[in-house]
Amino acid sequence: MLSVKKLLFVLVGISFLVLMENCKSDEGNPTESATSSLVGTWVLTKITVMNGAASIEMTPAQAQIESTIIARADGTYTGTIIQQGVVTTESGTWSSDGKKITFKMQDGTVRVSDYTLTGNKLVVSQTIPTPLGAETPANLEFTRQ
């Protein structure tokens, strides 16, 4: 259960980071634009796990996980992950400089990640733990609701 709990915690953090990374802008104040473009409700819609030269793409349903992030204009967030019937909720603060997203969880853990934002799709590239404890690179795609 500890491995699943860690995975959920990381996925919430990744979800938030993905949201923050979608705030890239070359016009005006990049921090303000980055923040405002990430504000909203984001739902995990695709997971791509890198496996050497290949990659494995799956839906959240195939991975038996659901993830929703609500990023607010005041720099706070709430993330909910449901995996195998276990609901985990995390909250904290987020910020973006337009190129990176910084996610600070309630326990003080800080994660900084690259992201891309194209239309209503936010993709966060992150290393995530697997249920077996190993870490692997993955792209988490979120869709704005």
C-alpha positions in Angstrom: 0.0 0.0 0.0 2.9 2.3 0.7 4.1 2.0 -3.0 0.6 2.8 -4.2 0.3 5.8 -1.9 3.7 7.1 -3.1 2.6 6.7 -6.7 -0.6 8.6 -6.0 1.3 11.4 -4.2 3.7 11.7 -7.1 0.9 11.7 -9.7 -0.9 14.5 -8.0 2.4 16.5 -7.9 3.0 15.7 -11.6 -0.5 16.7 -12.4 0.0 20.0 -10.8 3.3 20.5 -12.5 1.8 19.7 -15.8 -0.8 22.4 -15.2 1.9 24.9 -14.4 4.0 24.2 -17.4 1.2 25.1 -19.7 1.6 28.7 -18.7 4.4 29.5 -21.2 4.1 32.8 -23.0 6.4 35.1 -24.9 4.2 38.1 -24.5 3.7 40.5 -21.6 4.6 39.3 -18.1 5.4 35.6 -18.6 4.7 34.8 -14.9 1.3 36.4 -15.0 0.4 34.8 -18.4 1.7 31.4 -17.3 -0.3 31.5 -14.1 -3.6 32.6 -15.8 -3.3 30.0 -18.6 -3.0 27.2 -16.1 -5.9 28.3 -13.9 -8.8 25.8 -14.2 -9.8 22.2 -13.8 -7.5 19.6 -15.4 -8.2 15.9 -15.9 -5.6 13.3 -16.7 -6.4 11.8 -20.1 -3.3 10.0 -21.2 -0.2 8.5 -19.7 2.9 7.7 -21.8 5.6 5.7 -20.0 9.1 5.6 -21.6 10.6 2.1 -21.9 14.1 2.5 -23.4 13.7 3.4 -27.1 10.0 2.5 -27.0 7.0 4.0 -25.1 3.8 2.6 -23.7 0.7 4.7 -24.1 -2.3 4.1 -22.0 -5.5 5.7 -20.8 -6.0 6.4 -17.1 -8.7 3.7 -17.1 -6.1 1.2 -18.4 -3.8 2.3 -15.6 -6.7 2.0 -13.1 -6.2 5.6 -12.0 -8.1 8.9 -12.2 -6.6 12.3 -11.5 -8.1 15.8 -11.4 -6.3 19.0 -10.5 -7.9 22.3 -9.7 -5.5 25.2 -10.1 -6.7 28.5 -8.7 -5.7 32.1 -9.7 -4.5 32.7 -6.1 -1.7 30.1 -6.6 -3.3 27.3 -4.7 -4.3 23.9 -6.0 -6.2 20.8 -5.0 -5.5 17.4 -6.6 -7.5 14.2 -6.3 -6.3 10.8 -7.4 -8.4 7.6 -7.3 -6.5 4.4 -7.7 -8.0 1.0 -7.0 -10.8 2.7 -5.0 -8.4 4.6 -2.8 -9.0 8.4 -2.9 -6.0 10.6 -2.1 -6.4 14.4 -2.0 -3.5 16.8 -1.9 -3.3 20.5 -1.8 -0.6 23.2 -1.7 0.7 26.1 -3.8 1.9 26.3 -7.4 3.8 28.9 -9.5 5.2 29.1 -13.0 7.8 31.2 -14.7 6.4 30.3 -18.1 8.9 27.5 -18.7 8.9 25.5 -15.5 6.2 24.8 -13.0 6.9 24.7 -9.3 4.6 22.7 -7.1 4.9 22.8 -3.3 2.9 20.3 -1.4 1.6 20.7 2.2 4.4 18.5 3.6 7.0 20.9 2.1 8.0 18.7 -0.8 8.8 20.8 -3.9 8.8 19.6 -7.4 9.9 21.6 -10.5 9.1 20.2 -13.9 9.1 21.2 -17.6 5.8 21.3 -19.4 4.1 22.0 -22.7 0.7 23.6 -23.3 -1.0 23.2 -26.6 -4.6 24.4 -26.7 -6.5 22.7 -23.9 -3.8 20.0 -23.5 -1.1 20.1 -20.8 1.8 17.6 -21.0 4.1 17.3 -18.0 7.3 15.3 -18.4 8.3 13.7 -15.1 10.0 10.7 -13.6 7.4 8.7 -11.7 7.7 5.7 -9.3 6.3 2.4 -10.4 4.5 0.0 -8.0 7.7 -2.0 -7.9 9.6 1.0 -6.6 11.7 1.8 -9.7 11.3 5.2 -11.3 10.7 5.7 -15.0 10.2 8.7 -17.3 6.6 9.5 -18.2 4.5 12.1 -19.9 1.2 12.9 -18.3 -1.4 14.6 -20.5 -4.1 16.6 -18.9 -7.1 18.1 -20.7 -8.7 21.3 -19.5 -12.4 20.9 -18.5 
